[in-house]
Amino acid sequence: MRLTVRADAVSAEALTIHVLLPHRWSPHRRWPMLTLHHGGLDDASSWLDHTDVAERSRDEDVLIVMPDGGRAGGYADWRRGPQWQTFHVREVHALMRERYSAGDVRAVAGVSGGGYGALLSAATHPGTFRFAAALSGPCTIRTPLAATTLLTATAVAGKVNPFAMWGVPILHDRHWRAADPLHLAPRLRGTGLYLSCGLTGRPGPLDPPGTWNAASLTEPLISTTIRPFVRRLRAQRIPATVHLYRDGTHSWPYWQRELVHVWPRLMRALR
């Protein structure tokens, strides 16, 4: 099911939300809800186009929601600009509750920037999500390399002023901290967590020969953000399942494989 909506919190442009209803859907009960976030340069159709989520969820009593995240939305409430997190966490859920009887039992997962969005949503709304999964998702935005990469990607992909999102690093550190999963890690206590990423970015078993490109450098960059995040979680005695695989590009074949791995955990949390 494809919905077209307009959200004042984000922009005046139409946004797409794809919804998979449970096979036994009825308006007479509340349904647990799984939100799936796409990455930069993808769109709300990407999970349907590149994974088997439609078939995999066919017999589950779970509402699957795949909202538009914008080409460079950042999954955060911008310092000056769109309020993407408000849209995803509150407004989408309110719409699903009204139209499709979504309940308060929720989980969230995402790939690449959408994985960061999953962690940020869970950390800034403690107790809202029973489970959060980040597949090749940055776990901190405040290291020099991560901040530079994110600012550059936002400017190029979104053709916007990237400093409108969180301000200037160091100068506006309060805003950066408020959007940093590493800083917010203690607020993830009680939320099930799954983190995965490739270590080298080199072509792996799911890549045809000759597929290496500059985007493959994303995987080793993200792996450097996972390690301090996991150390912070362990220091806080917050459990997380972590799957760091050696080779593999920053691409959907690996995220489909990770979806297979994390799916049972997501479903147990939603039951």
C-alpha positions as CSV (number, residue, x, y, z in Angstrom):
1,M,0.0,0.0,0.0
2,R,1.4,3.4,-1.0
3,L,0.4,6.6,0.7
4,T,1.2,10.1,-0.3
5,V,1.2,12.6,2.6
6,R,2.2,16.2,3.3
7,A,3.8,17.0,6.6
8,D,4.3,20.6,7.8
9,A,7.1,19.5,10.1
10,V,9.2,18.5,7.1
11,S,8.3,20.3,3.9
12,A,5.4,21.3,1.6
13,E,6.4,18.6,-0.8
14,A,4.5,15.3,-1.0
15,L,6.1,12.4,0.8
16,T,5.6,8.7,0.3
17,I,4.9,6.0,2.9
18,H,4.8,2.4,2.0
19,V,2.7,0.1,4.3
20,L,2.5,-3.6,4.5
21,L,-0.6,-4.8,6.4
22,P,-0.7,-8.0,8.4
23,H,-2.3,-10.8,6.5
24,R,-5.0,-11.1,9.2
25,W,-5.3,-7.3,9.6
26,S,-8.5,-6.1,11.2
27,P,-9.4,-2.6,12.6
28,H,-10.7,-4.2,15.8
29,R,-7.3,-4.7,17.4
30,R,-4.0,-2.8,17.8
31,W,-1.0,-4.0,15.8
32,P,2.7,-3.8,16.6
33,M,4.6,-1.6,14.2
34,L,8.0,-2.0,12.6
35,T,9.4,1.2,11.0
36,L,12.1,0.6,8.3
37,H,14.3,3.6,7.3
38,H,16.2,3.8,4.0
39,G,19.6,5.4,3.5
40,G,20.7,8.6,1.6
41,L,19.9,8.7,-2.1
42,D,17.3,6.0,-1.6
43,D,13.6,6.4,-1.1
44,A,10.6,4.8,0.6
45,S,10.4,2.1,-2.0
46,S,14.0,0.8,-1.4
47,W,13.2,-1.8,1.2
48,L,10.5,-3.3,-1.2
49,D,12.8,-3.1,-4.2
50,H,15.9,-4.6,-2.7
51,T,14.8,-7.0,0.1
52,D,12.3,-9.7,0.7
53,V,10.6,-7.9,3.5
54,A,7.2,-8.2,1.8
55,E,7.4,-12.0,1.6
56,R,9.2,-12.3,4.9
57,S,6.5,-10.4,6.8
58,R,3.6,-12.1,5.1
59,D,2.6,-14.3,8.0
60,E,3.6,-12.0,10.8
61,D,1.1,-10.0,12.8
62,V,3.1,-6.9,12.4
63,L,2.4,-3.6,10.6
64,I,5.4,-2.7,8.4
65,V,5.9,1.0,7.7
66,M,8.5,2.4,5.3
67,P,8.4,6.3,5.3
68,D,10.3,8.7,3.0
69,G,13.4,10.0,4.7
70,G,14.4,12.6,2.2
71,R,17.6,12.5,0.1
72,A,19.5,14.3,2.9
73,G,17.0,14.4,5.7
74,G,19.4,13.2,8.4
75,Y,16.6,11.6,10.4
76,A,17.0,14.4,12.9
77,D,15.1,17.5,13.9
78,W,17.2,20.2,12.2
79,R,18.5,23.2,14.1
80,R,17.1,25.4,11.3
81,G,14.9,23.5,8.9
82,P,12.9,20.2,8.6
83,Q,11.9,18.2,11.7
84,W,12.4,14.7,10.3
85,Q,12.6,12.9,13.7
86,T,9.3,14.5,14.7
87,F,7.7,13.3,11.4
88,H,9.0,9.8,11.7
89,V,8.5,9.1,15.4
90,R,5.3,11.0,16.1
91,E,3.4,12.0,13.0
92,V,3.8,8.8,11.0
93,H,2.8,6.7,14.1
94,A,-0.2,8.9,14.7
95,L,-1.3,8.4,11.1
96,M,-0.8,4.7,11.3
97,R,-2.7,4.6,14.6
98,E,-5.6,6.4,13.1
99,R,-5.7,4.7,9.8
100,Y,-4.4,1.1,10.4
101,S,-4.8,0.6,14.1
102,A,-1.1,0.7,15.0
103,G,-0.4,0.1,18.6
104,D,2.3,1.3,21.0
105,V,4.5,-1.8,20.6
106,R,7.2,-0.6,18.2
107,A,10.5,-1.4,16.7
108,V,12.7,0.4,14.2
109,A,15.5,-0.6,11.8
110,G,17.4,1.1,9.1
111,V,20.3,0.9,6.6
112,S,23.2,3.4,6.3
113,G,21.9,6.8,7.3
114,G,18.6,5.1,8.2
115,G,20.4,2.9,10.6
116,Y,21.7,6.1,12.3
117,G,18.1,7.3,12.3
118,A,16.9,4.1,14.0
119,L,19.4,4.5,16.8
120,L,18.6,8.2,17.2
121,S,14.9,7.6,17.3
122,A,15.3,5.0,20.0
123,A,17.8,7.1,22.1
124,T,15.8,10.3,22.0
125,H,12.5,8.6,22.8
126,P,13.5,6.1,25.6
127,G,10.9,3.3,26.0
128,T,9.2,4.0,22.7
129,F,10.9,1.3,20.7
130,R,11.5,-2.2,22.0
131,F,14.2,-2.9,19.4
132,A,16.5,-0.9,17.2
133,A,18.7,-2.2,14.4
134,A,21.4,-0.3,12.5
135,L,22.7,-2.0,9.4
136,S,25.9,-0.1,8.3
137,G,24.6,2.9,10.2
138,P,26.9,5.5,11.8
139,C,26.9,5.3,15.6
140,T,28.4,8.6,16.3
141,I,28.5,11.9,14.3
142,R,31.0,13.9,16.4
143,T,34.4,12.5,15.4
144,P,36.2,14.8,12.9
145,L,36.1,12.2,10.1
146,A,32.4,11.3,10.7
147,A,31.4,15.0,11.0
148,T,33.2,16.0,7.8
149,T,31.8,13.1,5.8
150,L,28.2,13.7,7.0
151,L,28.4,17.5,6.3
152,T,29.8,16.9,2.8
153,A,27.3,14.2,2.0
154,T,24.4,16.4,3.1
155,A,25.6,19.3,1.0
156,V,26.1,17.2,-2.1
157,A,23.1,14.9,-1.9
158,G,20.6,17.5,-0.6
159,K,22.0,20.6,-2.2
160,V,21.4,22.4,1.1
161,N,23.5,24.2,3.7
162,P,24.7,21.3,5.9
163,F,25.2,23.5,8.9
164,A,21.5,24.1,9.1
165,M,21.2,20.5,10.4
166,W,23.2,20.6,13.6
167,G,25.2,23.9,13.3
168,V,29.0,24.2,13.2
169,P,30.9,21.4,15.0
170,I,32.3,22.5,18.3
171,L,30.7,25.9,18.1
172,H,27.2,24.3,18.3
173,D,28.2,21.2,20.1
174,R,25.1,21.1,22.2
175,H,23.1,20.4,19.0
176,W,25.6,17.8,17.8
177,R,25.4,16.0,21.2
178,A,21.6,16.0,21.1
179,A,21.8,14.1,17.8
180,D,24.7,11.7,18.6
181,P,23.9,8.1,19.5
182,L,27.2,7.7,21.2
183,H,26.4,10.6,23.6
184,L,22.9,9.3,24.1
185,A,23.8,5.7,24.6
186,P,22.7,5.5,28.2
187,R,19.2,6.3,27.1
188,L,19.1,3.0,25.1
189,R,18.8,0.9,28.3
190,G,15.9,-1.5,27.9
191,T,16.0,-1.4,24.1
192,G,17.2,-4.4,22.2
193,L,20.0,-3.5,19.8
194,Y,21.6,-5.0,16.7
195,L,24.5,-3.4,14.9
196,S,26.3,-4.7,11.8
197,C,28.8,-3.4,9.3
198,G,31.7,-4.5,7.0
199,L,35.2,-3.9,8.1
200,T,37.1,-3.5,4.9
201,G,34.6,-2.3,2.3
202,R,36.2,-4.7,-0.2
203,P,34.0,-6.8,-2.5
204,G,32.7,-9.8,-0.6
205,P,30.8,-13.0,-1.4
206,L,27.7,-11.1,-2.5
207,D,29.5,-8.7,-4.9
208,P,30.2,-9.4,-8.6
209,P,33.8,-8.8,-9.6
210,G,34.8,-5.2,-10.2
211,T,32.1,-3.7,-8.0
212,W,34.5,-1.7,-5.7
213,N,34.1,2.1,-5.8
214,A,34.6,5.1,-3.6
215,A,31.3,4.3,-1.7
216,S,32.9,1.2,-0.4
217,L,35.0,3.3,1.9
218,T,31.8,3.9,3.8
219,E,31.9,0.5,5.5
220,P,35.4,0.9,7.2
221,L,34.4,4.5,8.2
222,I,31.2,3.3,9.8
223,S,33.0,0.5,11.6
224,T,35.2,3.1,13.3
225,T,32.0,4.6,14.8
226,I,30.6,1.3,16.0
227,R,33.6,0.4,18.2
228,P,33.4,3.4,20.6
229,F,29.6,3.1,20.6
230,V,29.8,-0.6,21.7
231,R,32.4,0.3,24.3
232,R,30.1,2.9,25.8
233,L,27.2,0.4,25.8
234,R,29.3,-2.1,27.6
235,A,30.4,0.5,30.1
236,Q,26.7,1.2,30.8
237,R,26.0,-2.6,30.9
238,I,23.6,-2.3,27.9
239,P,23.6,-5.5,25.8
240,A,23.8,-5.4,22.0
241,T,24.3,-8.0,19.3
242,V,27.1,-6.9,17.0
243,H,28.0,-8.5,13.6
244,L,31.1,-7.1,12.1
245,Y,31.9,-9.0,8.9
246,R,35.2,-8.7,7.1
247,D,34.5,-8.0,3.4
248,G,31.4,-6.6,1.7
249,T,30.4,-3.3,0.1
250,H,28.0,-0.7,1.4
251,S,25.0,-2.1,-0.5
252,W,21.7,-3.8,-0.4
253,P,22.7,-7.5,-0.8
254,Y,24.5,-7.3,2.5
255,W,21.6,-5.5,4.2
256,Q,19.2,-8.2,2.9
257,R,21.5,-10.8,4.5
258,E,21.5,-8.8,7.8
259,L,17.8,-8.5,7.6
260,V,17.6,-12.3,7.7
261,H,19.9,-12.3,10.7
262,V,18.0,-9.7,12.7
263,W,14.4,-10.6,11.7
264,P,13.8,-13.2,14.5
265,R,14.9,-10.7,17.1
266,L,12.7,-8.0,15.7
267,M,9.7,-10.3,15.7
268,R,10.3,-11.5,19.2
269,A,10.5,-7.9,20.5
270,L,7.2,-7.0,18.7
271,R,5.4,-10.1,20.1
